[in-house]
Amino acid sequence: QYLKESVRATTAMSLWPLIMSRTDEIYCVAEDMLEIFKEVITKVVLSCGLSKTDLQLAPTLKDPIRIHEKSINNYLKDFNDWDNALVIPESCVTDVIRGQVKCPDTTSIFNLLAKMKKGIETCVNGKTATL
């Protein structure tokens, strides 16, 4: 079903409504979580002895066209039960909020990875947030 729908949409004018309908909820969630993510990841970076300048977040969310493209290229063939009404490959794209942490040495890298593996729990706006 998904491939049939995508194949029919071959022009920008026909693709855009398809892409928009498949990414709008992803954007709603990412926009709702963006400030919380920024606060939590900043706390993680600072707790590793790094500075705020070592954290560089992308100025915008991943483009919806790129989300759609990445989902088709990387995830479409991973499962045989895609269903437009239930699960779509765009739901596998996990890097809508993008960034990087610059670690000056291997010790910093290991500390950051250990904290991420363990999980970070902190309070944001009076609520518990876990990364």
All heavy atoms as an XYZ file, in Angstrom:
1028
protein
N       0.832     -1.192      0.000
C       0.000      0.000      0.000
C       0.875      1.255      0.000
O       0.654      2.149     -0.775
C      -0.936     -0.028      1.221
C      -1.700      1.258      1.458
C      -2.768      1.495      0.408
O      -3.229      0.588     -0.249
N      -3.161      2.730      0.243
N       1.865      1.288      0.885
C       2.710      2.479      0.998
C       3.436      2.755     -0.306
O       3.461      3.884     -0.780
C       3.709      2.310      2.142
C       4.587      3.517      2.300
C       4.103      4.645      2.947
C       5.865      3.555      1.780
C       4.877      5.771      3.072
C       6.645      4.677      1.906
C       6.149      5.786      2.553
O       6.918      6.902      2.670
N       4.027      1.722     -0.891
C       4.752      1.920     -2.146
C       3.824      2.350     -3.263
O       4.170      3.227     -4.047
C       5.500      0.642     -2.537
C       6.756      0.359     -1.733
C       7.344     -0.980     -2.139
C       7.777      1.459     -1.904
N       2.637      1.772     -3.340
C       1.672      2.165     -4.363
C       1.319      3.637     -4.221
O       1.239      4.376     -5.192
C       0.409      1.311     -4.257
C       0.595     -0.108     -4.721
C      -0.703     -0.882     -4.552
C      -0.492     -2.347     -4.851
N      -1.711     -3.125     -4.582
N       1.118      4.082     -2.989
C       0.773      5.484     -2.722
C       1.919      6.400     -3.125
O       1.722      7.433     -3.737
C       0.462      5.641     -1.235
C      -0.056      6.993     -0.847
C      -0.397      7.046      0.633
O      -0.981      6.077      1.152
O      -0.061      8.063      1.256
N       3.151      6.009     -2.804
C       4.316      6.825     -3.113
C       4.578      6.888     -4.608
O       4.976      7.919     -5.131
C       5.550      6.283     -2.402
O       5.400      6.414     -1.024
N       4.378      5.785     -5.304
C       4.632      5.741     -6.742
C       3.664      6.649     -7.489
O       4.036      7.296     -8.449
C       4.546      4.286     -7.265
C       4.547      4.236     -8.777
C       5.705      3.478     -6.711
N       2.409      6.708     -7.039
C       1.425      7.582     -7.688
C       1.816      9.051     -7.553
O       1.486      9.863     -8.398
C       0.048      7.358     -7.082
C      -0.633      6.104     -7.562
C      -2.111      6.130     -7.229
N      -2.371      6.370     -5.828
C      -2.621      5.413     -4.932
N      -2.640      4.169     -5.286
N      -2.861      5.724     -3.681
N       2.491      9.388     -6.473
C       2.874     10.780     -6.231
C       4.262     11.007     -6.830
O       5.258     10.653     -6.235
C       2.879     11.064     -4.738
N       4.302     11.575     -8.030
C       5.584     11.719     -8.715
C       5.985     13.161     -8.963
O       7.079     13.425     -9.429
C       5.555     10.972    -10.064
O       4.468     11.483    -10.838
C       5.418      9.480     -9.858
N       5.129     14.094     -8.669
C       5.473     15.502     -8.840
C       5.562     16.148     -7.462
O       5.031     15.628     -6.478
C       4.399     16.240     -9.664
O       3.175     16.260     -8.921
C       4.183     15.573    -11.021
N       6.214     17.284     -7.414
C       6.327     18.005     -6.139
C       4.943     18.328     -5.591
O       4.694     18.203     -4.395
C       7.141     19.276     -6.328
N       4.051     18.695     -6.492
C       2.702     19.063     -6.058
C       1.956     17.859     -5.469
O       1.199     17.998     -4.509
C       1.913     19.643     -7.225
C       0.544     20.160     -6.849
S      -0.243     20.945     -8.249
C      -0.114     22.642     -7.735
N       2.188     16.674     -6.000
C       1.497     15.494     -5.473
C       2.242     14.866     -4.298
O       1.628     14.241     -3.441
C       1.282     14.455     -6.575
O       2.514     14.009     -7.099
N       3.557     15.046     -4.238
C       4.336     14.480     -3.136
C       4.171     15.268     -1.842
O       4.148     14.692     -0.761
C       5.820     14.421     -3.491
C       6.285     13.204     -4.249
C       7.716     13.384     -4.723
C       6.163     11.958     -3.403
N       4.081     16.587     -1.943
C       4.073     17.406     -0.732
C       2.931     17.051      0.223
O       3.175     16.873      1.421
C       4.074     18.894     -1.062
C       4.090     19.708      0.186
C       3.138     20.558      0.620
C       5.094     19.685      1.220
N       3.487     21.090      1.836
C       4.680     20.565      2.227
C       6.288     19.007      1.376
C       5.416     20.786      3.383
C       7.033     19.222      2.536
C       6.596     20.109      3.517
N       1.684     16.902     -0.226
C       0.623     16.519      0.727
C       0.884     15.158      1.387
O       0.590     14.971      2.571
C      -0.649     16.469     -0.134
C      -0.343     17.290     -1.323
C       1.133     17.182     -1.553
N       1.453     14.225      0.624
C       1.795     12.913      1.179
C       2.856     13.051      2.265
O       2.704     12.543      3.378
C       2.293     11.986      0.069
C       2.864     10.649      0.520
C       1.751      9.757      1.064
C       3.587      9.975     -0.632
N       3.927     13.782      1.956
C       5.016     13.962      2.922
C       4.519     14.718      4.145
O       4.818     14.354      5.281
C       6.208     14.688      2.256
C       6.835     13.771      1.203
C       7.236     15.120      3.300
C       7.852     14.453      0.316
N       3.739     15.756      3.928
C       3.218     16.549      5.044
C       2.339     15.692      5.959
O       2.456     15.748      7.177
C       2.433     17.750      4.512
C       2.026     18.723      5.588
S       1.250     20.213      4.934
C      -0.190     19.558      4.128
N       1.485     14.866      5.356
C       0.594     14.047      6.177
C       1.363     12.992      6.966
O       0.913     12.539      8.011
C      -0.459     13.364      5.295
O       0.121     12.347      4.503
N       2.542     12.619      6.485
C       3.326     11.583      7.140
C       4.324     12.149      8.148
O       4.930     11.395      8.904
C       4.045     10.748      6.093
C       3.063     10.094      5.128
C       3.762      9.310      4.082
N       4.222      8.046      4.617
C       3.453      6.970      4.760
N       2.187      7.019      4.424
N       3.957      5.856      5.246
N       4.518     13.463      8.161
C       5.511     14.040      9.072
C       4.936     15.068     10.047
O       5.629     15.488     10.958
C       6.655     14.715      8.279
O       6.111     15.723      7.425
C       7.434     13.703      7.452
N       3.682     15.452      9.884
C       3.149     16.528     10.728
C       3.125     16.169     12.211
O       3.481     16.990     13.058
C       1.782     17.005     10.248
C       0.698     15.944     10.294
O       1.034     14.750     10.343
O      -0.487     16.308     10.259
N       2.766     14.949     12.558
C       2.751     14.561     13.971
C       4.167     14.462     14.537
O       4.395     14.780     15.707
C       1.993     13.256     14.165
C       0.497     13.429     13.990
C      -0.272     12.170     14.325
O      -0.028     11.605     15.406
O      -1.103     11.777     13.502
N       5.110     14.041     13.711
C       6.510     13.991     14.143
C       6.965     15.398     14.514
O       7.609     15.603     15.544
C       7.403     13.398     13.035
C       7.041     11.924     12.801
C       8.880     13.556     13.367
C       7.655     11.312     11.565
N       6.597     16.370     13.691
C       6.962     17.754     13.975
C       6.284     18.275     15.235
O       6.901     18.997     16.023
C       6.630     18.667     12.781
C       7.815     18.843     11.884
C       8.141     17.880     10.945
C       8.633     19.950     12.013
C       9.249     18.023     10.140
C       9.744     20.101     11.218
C      10.046     19.130     10.278
O      11.148     19.268      9.503
N       5.029     17.939     15.439
C       4.321     18.381     16.651
C       5.036     17.873     17.902
O       5.272     18.635     18.850
C       2.877     17.893     16.640
S       1.836     18.745     15.448
N       5.407     16.609     17.905
C       6.101     16.031     19.061
C       7.483     16.665     19.217
O       7.882     17.050     20.324
C       6.214     14.494     18.928
C       7.122     13.914     20.004
C       4.829     13.870     18.989
N       8.230     16.771     18.121
C       9.577     17.347     18.200
C       9.532     18.790     18.701
O      10.355     19.192     19.526
C      10.264     17.273     16.835
N       8.591     19.557     18.211
C       8.474     20.953     18.661
C       8.096     21.024     20.134
O       8.605     21.872     20.865
C       7.458     21.697     17.797
C       7.979     21.967     16.390
C       6.914     22.458     15.431
O       5.708     22.417     15.762
O       7.295     22.875     14.316
N       7.208     20.131     20.587
C       6.826     20.104     22.000
C       8.003     19.712     22.895
O       8.121     20.191     24.020
C       5.680     19.121     22.247
C       4.340     19.662     21.803
O       4.241     20.871     21.500
O       3.373     18.873     21.745
N       8.857     18.826     22.407
C       9.953     18.295     23.216
C      11.269     19.068     23.073
O      12.199     18.834     23.838
C      10.214     16.829     22.841
C       9.043     15.908     23.131
S       8.538     15.932     24.874
C       9.994     15.327     25.672
N      11.358     19.984     22.130
C      12.624     20.647     21.814
C      13.253     21.350     23.013
O      14.425     21.135     23.315
C      12.429     21.624     20.653
C      13.691     22.319     20.147
C      14.719     21.295     19.684
C      13.340     23.271     19.013
N      12.500     22.173     23.711
C      13.078     22.915     24.846
C      13.465     21.975     25.982
O      14.494     22.173     26.639
C      12.120     24.001     25.323
C      11.944     25.130     24.329
C      13.270     25.744     23.865
O      14.132     26.043     24.717
O      13.430     25.930     22.643
N      12.654     20.938     26.210
C      12.990     19.954     27.242
C      14.267     19.223     26.861
O      15.169     19.049     27.681
C      11.821     18.969     27.443
C      10.611     19.717     28.016
C      12.216     17.795     28.331
C       9.325     18.931     28.007
N      14.368     18.809     25.610
C      15.578     18.130     25.138
C      16.805     19.025     25.322
O      17.840     18.570     25.810
C      15.447     17.716     23.674
C      16.698     17.098     23.139
C      17.001     15.777     23.422
C      17.584     17.837     22.372
C      18.175     15.198     22.949
C      18.750     17.267     21.896
C      19.051     15.947     22.185
N      16.686     20.288     24.919
C      17.821     21.215     25.050
C      18.277     21.319     26.500
O      19.476     21.298     26.786
C      17.448     22.600     24.525
C      17.384     22.699     23.031
C      16.978     24.120     22.626
C      16.876     24.277     21.137
N      16.454     25.643     20.751
N      17.326     21.431     27.403
C      17.672     21.565     28.819
C      18.325     20.288     29.353
O      19.331     20.337     30.052
C      16.423     21.909     29.631
C      16.757     22.341     31.048
C      15.580     22.980     31.751
O      14.738     23.629     31.099
O      15.517     22.848     32.988
N      17.758     19.133     29.008
C      18.299     17.867     29.507
C      19.681     17.602     28.921
O      20.613     17.255     29.653
C      17.335     16.691     29.206
C      17.972     15.360     29.548
C      16.038     16.868     29.980
N      19.853     17.772     27.627
C      21.147     17.476     27.010
C      22.212     18.460     27.498
O      23.377     18.090     27.674
C      21.064     17.428     25.464
C      22.311     16.751     24.872
C      20.881     18.801     24.854
C      22.486     15.307     25.208
N      21.818     19.682     27.787
C      22.767     20.650     28.356
C      23.222     20.179     29.731
O      24.416     20.234     30.054
C      22.142     22.054     28.430
O      21.802     22.469     27.104
C      23.102     23.055     29.049
N      22.308     19.701     30.553
C      22.672     19.178     31.876
C      23.600     17.977     31.756
O      24.539     17.826     32.532
C      21.417     18.812     32.677
C      20.648     20.032     33.142
C      19.411     19.657     33.932
C      18.670     20.909     34.373
N      17.504     20.617     35.202
N      23.347     17.118     30.778
C      24.212     15.955     30.556
C      25.619     16.414     30.205
O      26.617     15.943     30.778
C      23.656     15.047     29.438
C      24.654     13.973     29.048
C      22.337     14.430     29.862
N      25.721     17.336     29.279
C      27.026     17.834     28.833
C      27.774     18.478     29.993
O      28.959     18.194     30.212
C      26.850     18.823     27.654
C      28.121     19.587     27.358
C      26.384     18.070     26.408
N      27.094     19.307     30.762
C      27.745     19.971     31.899
C      28.153     18.961     32.971
O      29.209     19.109     33.594
C      26.820     21.038     32.491
C      26.515     22.230     31.576
C      25.492     23.161     32.231
C      27.780     22.980     31.200
N      27.352     17.923     33.173
C      27.686     16.919     34.189
C      28.904     16.077     33.798
O      29.494     15.424     34.651
C      26.476     16.002     34.447
O      26.284     15.107     33.383
N      29.280     16.132     32.541
C      30.477     15.412     32.069
C      31.718     16.295     32.118
O      32.791     15.898     31.650
C      30.267     14.916     30.644
S      29.082     13.572     30.517
N      31.561     17.493     32.655
C      32.703     18.399     32.742
C      32.960     19.171     31.462
O      33.996     19.820     31.321
N      32.043     19.119     30.546
C      32.167     19.872     29.299
C      31.432     21.197     29.457
O      30.712     21.407     30.436
C      31.585     19.057     28.137
C      32.246     17.704     27.903
C      31.431     16.866     26.926
C      33.664     17.879     27.396
N      31.593     22.086     28.498
C      30.931     23.389     28.583
C      29.758     23.455     27.610
O      29.630     22.615     26.709
C      31.924     24.510     28.266
O      32.243     24.494     26.882
N      28.927     24.471     27.783
C      27.781     24.653     26.889
C      28.220     24.820     25.443
O      27.496     24.438     24.525
C      26.955     25.871     27.317
C      26.084     25.642     28.510
C      25.227     26.872     28.781
C      24.306     26.627     29.957
N      23.413     27.763     30.205
N      29.392     25.389     25.242
C      29.872     25.597     23.868
C      30.282     24.284     23.199
O      30.435     24.249     21.980
C      31.049     26.587     23.826
O      32.114     26.084     24.647
C      30.634     27.964     24.316
N      30.455     23.223     23.983
C      30.766     21.916     23.400
C      29.528     21.255     22.795
O      29.638     20.297     22.047
C      31.375     20.982     24.451
C      32.736     21.453     24.920
O      33.515     21.935     24.073
O      33.019     21.342     26.119
N      28.360     21.767     23.144
C      27.102     21.255     22.609
C      26.661     22.160     21.468
O      26.517     23.359     21.639
C      26.028     21.237     23.702
C      24.612     20.893     23.266
C      24.538     19.488     22.686
C      23.654     21.044     24.443
N      26.469     21.566     20.318
C      26.012     22.326     19.155
C      24.776     21.652     18.576
O      24.864     20.554     18.027
C      27.110     22.419     18.106
C      28.334     23.150     18.592
C      29.442     23.193     17.562
O      29.488     22.393     16.655
N      30.337     24.144     17.733
N      23.629     22.303     18.738
C      22.386     21.786     18.185
C      22.122     22.438     16.840
O      22.446     23.612     16.630
C      21.223     22.053     19.136
C      21.300     21.336     20.483
C      20.151     21.758     21.375
C      21.298     19.829     20.295
N      21.533     21.684     15.934
C      21.176     22.234     14.627
C      20.169     23.360     14.821
O      19.316     23.287     15.711
C      20.603     21.140     13.739
N      20.249     24.390     14.005
C      19.337     25.531     14.180
C      17.885     25.223     13.846
O      16.984     25.937     14.268
C      19.898     26.586     13.222
C      20.725     25.832     12.245
C      21.211     24.600     12.934
N      17.640     24.141     13.101
C      16.271     23.785     12.736
C      16.083     22.273     12.889
O      17.054     21.514     12.971
C      15.960     24.149     11.270
O      16.841     23.426     10.411
C      16.119     25.641     11.023
N      14.837     21.864     12.904
C      14.524     20.440     12.894
C      14.843     19.875     11.509
O      14.921     20.618     10.535
C      13.049     20.225     13.219
C      12.562     20.726     14.576
C      11.054     20.573     14.692
C      13.259     19.988     15.705
N      15.012     18.570     11.443
C      15.259     17.927     10.146
C      14.093     18.246      9.213
O      12.931     18.215      9.605
C      15.401     16.417     10.330
C      15.756     15.680      9.043
C      15.860     14.191      9.247
C      17.115     13.767      9.918
N      18.326     13.782      9.156
N      14.414     18.551      7.987
C      13.438     18.902      6.968
C      12.466     17.740      6.719
O      12.890     16.587      6.674
C      14.207     19.234      5.682
C      13.313     19.694      4.577
O      12.785     18.829      3.849
O      13.132     20.909      4.440
N      11.162     18.011      6.562
C      10.204     16.926      6.351
C      10.499     16.087      5.105
O      10.270     14.875      5.098
C       8.850     17.632      6.226
C       9.136     19.068      6.100
C      10.510     19.319      6.610
N      11.012     16.717      4.070
C      11.364     15.958      2.865
C      12.498     15.001      3.179
O      12.496     13.845      2.754
C      11.724     16.912      1.703
C      10.478     17.691      1.298
C      12.307     16.142      0.517
C      10.726     18.849      0.383
N      13.469     15.458      3.962
C      14.585     14.584      4.343
C      14.108     13.457      5.260
O      14.594     12.323      5.162
C      15.690     15.406      5.022
C      16.877     14.605      5.428
C      17.632     14.025      4.218
N      18.660     13.120      4.717
C      18.694     11.811      4.482
N      17.800     11.242      3.706
N      19.636     11.071      5.005
N      13.159     13.728      6.144
C      12.596     12.675      6.999
C      11.960     11.593      6.127
O      12.199     10.399      6.317
C      11.547     13.246      7.982
C      12.216     14.148      9.018
C      10.782     12.118      8.671
C      11.235     14.903      9.896
N      11.165     12.023      5.161
C      10.501     11.077      4.260
C      11.538     10.288      3.451
O      11.468      9.059      3.370
C       9.551     11.831      3.335
C       8.838     10.968      2.354
N       7.840     10.100      2.726
C       8.985     10.833      1.013
C       7.395      9.471      1.653
N       8.076      9.893      0.605
N      12.497     10.988      2.884
C      13.541     10.344      2.083
C      14.322      9.323      2.919
O      14.548      8.183      2.490
C      14.484     11.413      1.536
C      15.656     10.866      0.755
C      16.624     11.955      0.351
O      16.969     12.825      1.204
O      17.049     11.937     -0.805
N      14.710      9.718      4.126
C      15.469      8.816      4.995
C      14.629      7.590      5.366
O      15.142      6.471      5.425
C      15.908      9.563      6.258
C      16.811      8.761      7.148
C      17.348      9.603      8.293
C      18.303      8.797      9.133
N      18.904      9.602     10.185
N      13.341      7.797      5.597
C      12.487      6.663      5.968
C      12.378      5.661      4.824
O      12.381      4.448      5.054
C      11.103      7.151      6.392
O      10.334      7.561      5.286
N      12.289      6.147      3.607
C      12.194      5.259      2.442
C      13.520      4.536      2.225
O      13.564      3.319      2.021
C      11.816      6.058      1.176
C      10.457      6.714      1.332
C      11.864      5.164     -0.070
C       9.324      5.774      1.575
N      14.617      5.275      2.291
C      15.934      4.683      2.027
C      16.394      3.716      3.110
O      17.028      2.705      2.820
C      16.992      5.775      1.860
C      16.793      6.593      0.609
O      16.128      6.173     -0.323
N      17.353      7.785      0.602
N      16.081      4.025      4.375
C      16.663      3.256      5.475
C      15.721      2.270      6.156
O      16.189      1.319      6.778
C      17.204      4.201      6.547
C      18.340      5.057      6.036
O      18.789      4.926      4.913
N      18.810      5.957      6.873
N      14.416      2.502      6.111
C      13.524      1.717      6.960
C      12.397      0.982      6.233
O      11.786      0.092      6.811
C      12.916      2.612      8.051
C      13.960      3.353      8.827
C      14.065      4.729      8.752
C      14.881      2.672      9.610
C      15.045      5.417      9.459
C      15.865      3.347     10.309
C      15.946      4.713     10.228
O      16.917      5.388     10.909
N      12.100      1.337      5.017
C      10.950      0.762      4.328
C      11.023     -0.761      4.232
O      10.026     -1.451      4.415
C      10.806      1.369      2.935
C       9.572      0.922      2.150
C       8.296      1.327      2.873
C       9.595      1.517      0.759
N      12.200     -1.301      3.984
C      12.335     -2.745      3.800
C      12.630     -3.487      5.106
O      12.791     -4.699      5.099
C      13.412     -3.034      2.769
C      13.029     -2.527      1.391
C      14.074     -2.827      0.347
C      13.616     -2.263     -0.984
N      14.618     -2.433     -2.014
N      12.684     -2.768      6.221
C      12.972     -3.406      7.515
C      11.811     -4.248      8.028
O      12.024     -5.178      8.789
C      13.319     -2.355      8.579
C      14.688     -1.741      8.364
O      15.395     -2.186      7.438
O      15.041     -0.827      9.114
N      10.599     -3.896      7.650
C       9.417     -4.572      8.154
C       8.489     -4.895      6.993
O       8.483     -4.200      5.991
C       8.674     -3.690      9.170
C       9.548     -3.195     10.273
C      10.129     -1.934     10.210
C       9.816     -3.981     11.379
C      10.937     -1.470     11.229
C      10.620     -3.531     12.400
C      11.192     -2.278     12.328
N       7.690     -5.918      7.141
C       6.746     -6.247      6.082
C       5.306     -5.915      6.475
O       4.377     -6.325      5.807
C       6.856     -7.724      5.688
C       6.503     -8.659      6.837
O       6.135     -8.206      7.917
N       6.628     -9.943      6.609
N       5.144     -5.165      7.542
C       3.787     -4.872      8.020
C       3.477     -3.379      8.079
O       2.676     -2.939      8.880
C       3.560     -5.511      9.390
C       4.503     -4.983     10.451
O       5.496     -4.309     10.092
O       4.266     -5.243     11.639
N       4.099     -2.582      7.205
C       3.776     -1.160      7.189
C       2.325     -1.003      6.785
O       1.823     -1.671      5.904
C       4.653     -0.398      6.188
C       6.097     -0.341      6.540
C       7.137     -0.820      5.804
C       6.684      0.224      7.708
N       8.322     -0.589      6.436
C       8.083      0.053      7.609
C       6.176      0.852      8.843
C       8.965      0.490      8.584
C       7.059      1.294      9.815
C       8.426      1.111      9.673
N       1.661     -0.115      7.450
C       0.256      0.139      7.168
C       0.018      1.621      7.411
O       0.265      2.129      8.499
C      -0.620     -0.706      8.098
C      -2.098     -0.505      7.856
O      -2.497      0.521      7.285
O      -2.867     -1.391      8.258
N      -0.436      2.323      6.401
C      -0.625      3.770      6.521
C      -1.500      4.168      7.696
O      -1.391      5.264      8.220
C      -1.210      4.328      5.231
C      -0.187      4.354      4.127
O       1.003      4.492      4.375
N      -0.638      4.197      2.901
N      -2.392      3.285      8.107
C      -3.294      3.611      9.206
C      -2.672      3.328     10.567
O      -3.151      3.824     11.571
C      -4.588      2.824      9.068
N      -1.596      2.535     10.608
C      -1.032      2.130     11.895
C       0.408      2.581     12.086
O       0.716      3.312     13.015
C      -1.106      0.598     12.041
C      -2.504      0.007     11.991
C      -2.424     -1.504     11.982
C      -3.322      0.482     13.174
N       1.291      2.103     11.245
C       2.723      2.399     11.397
C       3.281      2.801     10.048
O       2.998      2.171      9.035
C       3.487      1.152     11.912
C       4.965      1.478     12.076
C       2.905      0.665     13.219
N       4.069      3.850     10.041
C       4.688      4.314      8.807
C       6.205      4.355      9.009
O       6.679      4.528     10.126
C       4.145      5.693      8.390
C       4.368      6.733      9.491
C       2.667      5.597      8.014
C       3.999      8.149      9.098
N       6.989      4.196      7.945
C       8.444      4.178      8.092
C       9.019      5.481      8.648
O      10.068      5.475      9.290
C       8.966      3.885      6.685
C       7.819      3.967      5.771
C       6.569      3.919      6.571
N       8.335      6.596      8.461
C       8.811      7.866      9.014
C       8.923      7.802     10.535
O       9.717      8.526     11.136
C       7.869      9.008      8.603
C       7.980      9.425      7.164
C       7.199      8.563      6.179
O       6.616      7.535      6.589
O       7.188      8.913      4.999
N       8.156      6.918     11.164
C       8.203      6.804     12.625
C       9.531      6.241     13.122
O       9.824      6.313     14.306
C       7.048      5.939     13.128
O       7.163      4.617     12.642
N      10.341      5.687     12.222
C      11.651      5.145     12.607
C      12.760      6.198     12.603
O      13.855      5.941     13.090
C      12.049      4.008     11.666
S      11.023      2.549     11.830
N      12.501      7.353     12.042
C      13.519      8.408     11.976
C      13.651      9.033     13.358
O      12.699      9.600     13.880
C      13.166      9.467     10.908
C      14.198     10.582     10.890
C      13.049      8.815      9.532
N      14.829      8.892     13.951
C      15.023      9.318     15.346
C      15.836     10.598     15.497
O      16.025     11.071     16.615
C      15.723      8.206     16.148
O      16.987      7.931     15.543
C      14.880      6.950     16.192
N      16.326     11.150     14.406
C      17.185     12.330     14.530
C      16.529     13.591     13.963
O      17.142     14.358     13.248
C      18.545     12.085     13.881
C      18.437     11.810     12.379
O      17.351     11.440     11.907
O      19.449     11.975     11.684
N      15.290     13.818     14.347
C      14.586     15.026     13.916
C      15.192     16.244     14.617
O      15.377     17.293     14.006
C      13.074     14.907     14.186
C      12.343     16.188     13.826
C      12.493     13.721     13.404
N      15.511     16.091     15.891
C      16.280     17.103     16.626
C      17.732     16.663     16.520
O      18.079     15.555     16.920
C      15.853     17.173     18.104
C      14.376     17.534     18.227
C      16.718     18.179     18.862
C      13.831     17.465     19.646
N      18.574     17.516     15.958
C      19.940     17.088     15.655
C      20.962     17.947     16.380
O      20.704     19.096     16.691
C      20.191     17.177     14.149
C      19.247     16.302     13.363
C      19.108     16.692     11.922
N      18.531     18.029     11.827
C      18.944     18.951     10.968
N      19.914     18.693     10.131
N      18.384     20.138     10.935
N      22.093     17.352     16.641
C      23.163     18.098     17.275
C      24.383     17.229     17.475
O      24.407     16.052     17.096
N      25.383     17.835     18.060
C      26.613     17.109     18.352
C      27.260     17.666     19.608
O      27.041     18.811     19.975
C      27.585     17.201     17.175
C      28.096     18.604     16.888
C      29.003     18.658     15.662
O      29.229     17.656     15.006
N      29.523     19.814     15.364
N      28.024     16.812     20.253
C      28.800     17.222     21.419
C      30.263     17.048     21.051
O      30.678     15.962     20.643
C      28.465     16.359     22.659
C      29.324     16.777     23.839
C      26.985     16.462     22.994
N      31.021     18.110     21.171
C      32.452     18.048     20.860
C      33.207     17.685     22.129
O      33.201     18.438     23.100
C      32.936     19.372     20.291
C      32.356     19.658     18.931
C      33.033     20.831     18.283
C      32.498     20.999     16.876
N      33.223     22.028     16.150
N      33.832     16.528     22.108
C      34.613     16.055     23.253
C      36.090     16.248     22.943
O      36.576     15.787     21.900
C      34.318     14.577     23.518
S      32.608     14.260     23.993
N      36.822     16.893     23.842
C      38.241     17.194     23.568
C      39.163     15.985     23.690
O      40.287     16.029     23.205
C      38.586     18.258     24.617
C      37.638     17.996     25.734
C      36.377     17.480     25.103
N      38.699     14.919     24.334
C      39.563     13.746     24.523
C      38.710     12.490     24.686
O      37.491     12.562     24.837
C      40.482     13.941     25.737
C      39.712     14.337     26.982
O      38.696     13.677     27.282
O      40.116     15.302     27.647
N      39.367     11.343     24.686
C      38.635     10.072     24.776
C      37.955      9.900     26.133
O      36.886      9.293     26.211
C      39.562      8.879     24.497
O      40.682      8.937     25.383
C      40.028      8.876     23.067
N      38.548     10.423     27.197
C      37.923     10.317     28.517
C      36.554     10.998     28.511
O      35.581     10.459     29.044
C      38.836     10.936     29.597
O      40.087     10.263     29.573
C      38.223     10.818     30.976
N      36.480     12.158     27.888
C      35.197     12.877     27.791
C      34.185     12.078     26.991
O      33.000     12.024     27.340
C      35.401     14.239     27.122
O      36.268     15.044     27.868
N      34.638     11.451     25.920
C      33.741     10.632     25.094
C      33.192      9.474     25.928
O      31.983      9.219     25.944
C      34.465     10.097     23.845
C      34.847     11.250     22.918
C      33.585      9.077     23.097
C      35.768     10.851     21.780
N      34.084      8.768     26.634
C      33.652      7.635     27.455
C      32.701      8.073     28.568
O      31.706      7.393     28.847
C      34.851      6.888     28.040
C      35.606      6.089     27.016
C      36.973      6.209     26.916
C      34.960      5.223     26.148
C      37.684      5.477     25.962
C      35.647      4.483     25.200
C      37.013      4.612     25.106
N      32.991      9.207     29.213
C      32.097      9.724     30.259
C      30.714     10.042     29.705
O      29.696      9.693     30.310
C      32.688     10.977     30.917
C      33.869     10.673     31.800
O      34.067      9.541     32.218
N      34.654     11.696     32.082
N      30.677     10.703     28.560
C      29.404     11.064     27.939
C      28.620      9.809     27.554
O      27.426      9.697     27.856
C      29.646     11.942     26.707
C      28.406     12.391     25.945
C      27.514     13.273     26.808
C      28.806     13.120     24.675
N      29.290      8.864     26.927
C      28.611      7.622     26.515
C      28.116      6.826     27.720
O      27.023      6.245     27.681
C      29.535      6.775     25.641
C      29.844      7.351     24.256
C      30.860      6.474     23.533
C      28.590      7.515     23.429
N      28.897      6.796     28.793
C      28.482      6.065     29.993
C      27.230      6.695     30.591
O      26.298      5.995     31.000
C      29.620      6.047     31.016
N      27.187      8.035     30.648
C      26.003      8.720     31.170
C      24.787      8.478     30.288
O      23.685      8.247     30.777
C      26.256     10.217     31.314
C      27.107     10.567     32.521
C      26.964     12.024     32.848
C      27.803     12.388     34.033
N      27.233     11.964     35.304
N      24.988      8.516     28.980
C      23.878      8.281     28.055
C      23.370      6.846     28.175
O      22.164      6.617     28.153
C      24.316      8.567     26.612
C      24.736     10.004     26.359
S      23.404     11.182     26.530
C      22.535     10.899     25.022
N      24.286      5.904     28.323
C      23.894      4.497     28.444
C      23.113      4.263     29.741
O      22.114      3.549     29.759
C      25.125      3.608     28.398
C      24.816      2.132     28.442
C      26.073      1.296     28.342
C      25.730     -0.182     28.404
N      26.921     -1.017     28.337
N      23.582      4.890     30.809
C      22.933      4.731     32.109
C      21.554      5.391     32.118
O      20.630      4.922     32.768
C      23.817      5.342     33.198
C      23.278      5.189     34.595
C      24.217      5.811     35.607
C      23.618      5.732     36.997
N      24.428      6.438     37.974
N      21.433      6.478     31.389
C      20.192      7.242     31.388
C      20.314      8.420     32.336
O      20.895      8.301     33.405
N      19.781      9.517     31.925
C      19.857     10.744     32.718
C      18.437     11.123     33.113
O      17.548     11.214     32.275
C      20.471     11.898     31.894
C      21.809     11.492     31.271
C      20.602     13.150     32.729
C      22.880     11.138     32.247
N      18.238     11.337     34.394
C      16.939     11.793     34.880
C      17.139     13.140     35.548
O      18.033     13.314     36.373
C      16.355     10.781     35.866
C      14.923     11.085     36.224
C      14.304      9.977     37.047
O      13.988      8.925     36.453
O      14.161     10.169     38.261
N      16.322     14.096     35.174
C      16.434     15.425     35.743
C      15.052     16.063     35.805
O      14.099     15.531     35.258
C      17.414     16.298     34.892
O      17.641     17.524     35.567
C      16.865     16.559     33.512
N      14.964     17.189     36.467
C      13.695     17.890     36.601
C      13.693     19.078     35.640
O      14.624     19.878     35.628
C      13.534     18.360     38.040
S      11.904     19.047     38.362
N      12.642     19.171     34.823
C      12.477     20.269     33.891
C      11.071     20.824     34.053
O      10.105     20.091     33.902
C      12.700     19.810     32.423
C      12.477     20.952     31.464
C      14.068     19.199     32.241
N      10.988     22.080     34.398
C       9.679     22.735     34.606
C       8.800     21.949     35.587
O       7.602     21.777     35.371
C       8.940     22.899     33.277
C       9.686     23.791     32.305
O      10.409     24.708     32.710
N       9.540     23.516     31.029
N       9.423     21.429     36.632
C       8.673     20.727     37.653
C       8.288     19.291     37.316
O       7.580     18.646     38.072
N       8.743     18.811     36.164
C       8.437     17.448     35.751
C       9.728     16.664     35.544
O      10.746     17.237     35.162
C       7.620     17.452     34.454
C       6.256     18.076     34.606
C       5.476     18.008     33.320
C       4.106     18.656     33.517
N       3.341     18.655     32.287
N       9.662     15.360     35.756
C      10.829     14.512     35.550
C      11.010     14.262     34.066
O      10.051     13.907     33.362
C      10.655     13.172     36.287
O      10.479     13.436     37.670
C      11.868     12.277     36.094
N      12.238     14.437     33.602
C      12.584     14.165     32.208
C      13.739     13.182     32.205
O      14.689     13.316     32.979
C      12.973     15.443     31.495
N      13.650     12.163     31.377
C      14.685     11.137     31.283
C      15.188     11.065     29.858
O      14.413     11.053     28.913
C      14.122      9.766     31.699
O      13.548      9.876     33.001
C      15.215      8.722     31.729
N      16.509     11.010     29.742
C      17.137     10.878     28.418
C      17.949      9.606     28.425
O      18.655      9.320     29.354
C      18.022     12.090     28.144
C      18.777     12.098     26.833
C      17.833     12.219     25.648
C      19.778     13.231     26.799
